[in-house]
Amino acid sequence: MESSTTTSAAIDIVAAARSLFQEWGSTEVSVADICALSGVSESMFYQYFEDTAAVGRLILQQFLDTGLQRYQALLEQDKSLTDRLYNIMNWKATYSQEISGAFIEELFQSTDSRSRQVLDRHRKQRQAILSHHLYRGMGKGEVSDSLNVPFILYMMDEMSELMSQEACIAMFPDANERMRVLTGFLFFGIVGPQQQ
């Protein structure tokens, strides 16, 4: 049973799983591994989570929720859109270090429908926030009028798909670096940010 309960055992399970996933990725970690590190029995683990994928989804949800709050706060800053996007790109590079490259790889290549739902829900929330700020930027002349917001959002989805393509992985084996490069390219193209 997935739960975001705050009991000591659940907190210990999530902390242990996060630590192990950070080092090994989620597919290499067993319930026994998590229980050994957390000091919680397997029967107690199963009172909170159905399997390692369930605790992984909770960790993913917590990571994405925290990131989405920061993403929105950066977009709300009283700065030019270019500066805000540049700040987001830099923040994403450091924030993505809080989760291992192996875990990121597993997420983008996951066929688990519930994990994909978590990622899709987050993508839609992020796009709604960005869409709002892009339309505002267009009104201020900060976004090229030769583009439209649906196209930009479409390209965001395409960039996300690139994360798991073999050719892109070969160029940028580190998932965090790959995310930073793709984000920078999406926001600034080949010219780079024009600081104001």
C-alpha positions in Angstrom: 0.0 0.0 0.0 1.5 3.3 -1.1 1.4 5.9 1.6 2.9 9.3 2.3 2.3 8.7 6.1 4.8 10.3 8.4 5.4 7.5 10.8 8.9 6.9 11.9 9.1 3.5 10.1 7.9 5.0 6.8 10.3 7.9 7.1 13.1 5.5 7.7 12.1 3.3 4.8 12.0 6.3 2.4 15.3 7.6 3.7 17.0 4.3 3.2 15.5 3.7 -0.2 16.5 7.2 -1.3 20.1 6.6 -0.2 20.3 3.2 -1.9 18.6 4.4 -5.1 21.1 7.3 -5.2 24.0 4.9 -5.2 22.6 2.0 -7.2 19.4 3.0 -9.0 16.1 1.5 -8.1 16.2 -1.7 -10.1 19.3 -3.0 -8.3 17.8 -2.5 -4.8 15.6 -5.0 -3.1 13.1 -4.8 -0.2 15.7 -6.7 1.9 18.3 -4.0 1.1 16.0 -1.2 2.1 15.0 -3.0 5.3 18.6 -3.8 6.3 19.6 -0.1 5.9 16.5 1.3 7.6 16.3 -1.2 10.4 12.7 -1.9 9.6 11.3 -5.4 9.1 10.1 -6.6 5.7 6.6 -7.0 7.2 6.6 -3.4 8.3 7.9 -2.3 4.8 4.9 -4.1 3.2 2.5 -2.2 5.6 3.5 1.0 3.8 4.6 -0.1 0.3 3.8 -2.9 -2.0 7.3 -3.1 -3.5 10.4 -1.1 -4.2 8.7 0.5 -7.2 6.1 2.0 -4.9 8.7 3.6 -2.6 10.5 4.7 -5.8 7.3 6.4 -7.0 6.9 8.2 -3.7 10.5 9.4 -3.8 10.0 10.5 -7.4 6.8 12.4 -6.4 8.5 14.1 -3.5 11.4 15.1 -5.8 9.2 16.4 -8.6 6.9 18.3 -6.2 9.8 20.1 -4.5 11.3 20.8 -8.0 8.0 22.2 -9.3 7.7 24.6 -6.4 11.2 25.9 -7.0 10.6 26.0 -10.8 7.5 28.2 -10.2 9.3 30.4 -7.7 12.1 31.0 -10.2 9.5 31.9 -12.9 7.8 34.3 -10.5 11.0 36.4 -10.0 10.9 40.1 -11.0 13.5 39.6 -13.8 13.4 39.4 -17.5 12.2 36.1 -19.0 15.7 35.4 -20.3 17.2 35.8 -16.8 14.5 33.6 -15.3 15.0 30.9 -17.9 18.8 31.1 -17.4 18.3 30.8 -13.6 16.0 27.7 -14.2 18.7 26.1 -16.4 21.4 26.6 -13.7 19.1 25.5 -10.9 18.1 22.3 -12.9 21.8 21.4 -13.3 22.3 21.5 -9.5 18.9 20.2 -8.5 19.3 17.1 -10.7 22.4 16.2 -8.7 20.1 15.4 -5.8 19.0 12.3 -7.6 21.3 9.8 -9.2 22.0 9.5 -12.9 21.0 5.8 -12.7 17.7 6.7 -11.1 17.0 9.4 -13.8 17.9 6.9 -16.5 15.4 4.3 -15.1 12.7 7.0 -14.9 13.0 8.0 -18.5 13.2 4.4 -19.7 10.5 3.1 -17.3 7.6 1.1 -18.7 5.9 1.1 -15.3 2.6 2.8 -16.0 2.3 4.3 -12.5 5.7 5.9 -12.7 4.9 7.2 -16.2 1.7 8.7 -14.8 3.6 10.5 -12.1 6.0 11.9 -14.7 3.2 12.8 -17.1 1.2 14.6 -14.4 4.4 16.6 -13.4 5.1 17.4 -17.1 1.6 18.8 -17.5 1.9 20.9 -14.4 5.3 22.2 -15.4 4.0 23.0 -18.9 1.0 24.9 -17.6 3.3 27.0 -15.4 5.7 27.7 -18.2 2.9 28.3 -20.7 1.6 31.1 -18.5 5.0 32.8 -18.3 5.6 32.4 -22.0 2.4 34.1 -22.9 3.3 36.9 -20.5 6.7 37.1 -22.1 5.2 37.3 -25.6 3.0 40.2 -24.4 6.2 42.0 -23.3 8.1 41.1 -26.5 10.5 38.8 -24.6 9.5 35.7 -26.6 10.0 35.6 -30.4 6.7 36.3 -32.1 7.7 33.8 -34.8 7.1 31.0 -32.3 3.9 30.0 -30.5 3.5 28.5 -27.1 2.1 25.1 -28.2 5.2 24.7 -30.4 7.5 25.5 -27.5 5.7 23.0 -25.3 5.8 20.4 -28.1 9.6 20.9 -28.4 9.8 20.4 -24.6 8.2 17.0 -25.0 10.6 16.2 -27.8 13.6 17.2 -25.7 12.3 14.9 -23.0 12.2 12.0 -25.4 15.8 12.7 -26.4 16.8 12.0 -22.9 16.5 8.2 -23.5 17.7 8.0 -27.1 20.9 6.1 -27.6 22.5 8.7 -29.8 22.0 11.4 -27.2 23.1 9.1 -24.4 26.3 8.3 -26.4 27.1 12.1 -26.7 26.2 12.8 -23.1 26.5 9.6 -21.0 25.9 11.4 -17.7 22.1 11.9 -17.4 22.4 15.1 -15.4 24.7 16.6 -18.0 22.4 15.5 -20.8 19.4 17.2 -19.0 21.4 20.4 -18.6 22.5 20.5 -22.3 19.0 19.8 -23.6 17.4 22.4 -21.3 19.9 25.0 -22.4 19.4 24.2 -26.0 15.6 24.4 -25.7 15.7 27.7 -23.9 18.5 29.4 -25.8 19.2 27.5 -29.0 22.7 27.8 -30.4 23.2 31.4 -29.4 23.0 31.0 -25.7 21.3 33.3 -23.1 21.5 37.0 -23.7 21.9 38.4 -20.3 20.2 41.8 -19.7 
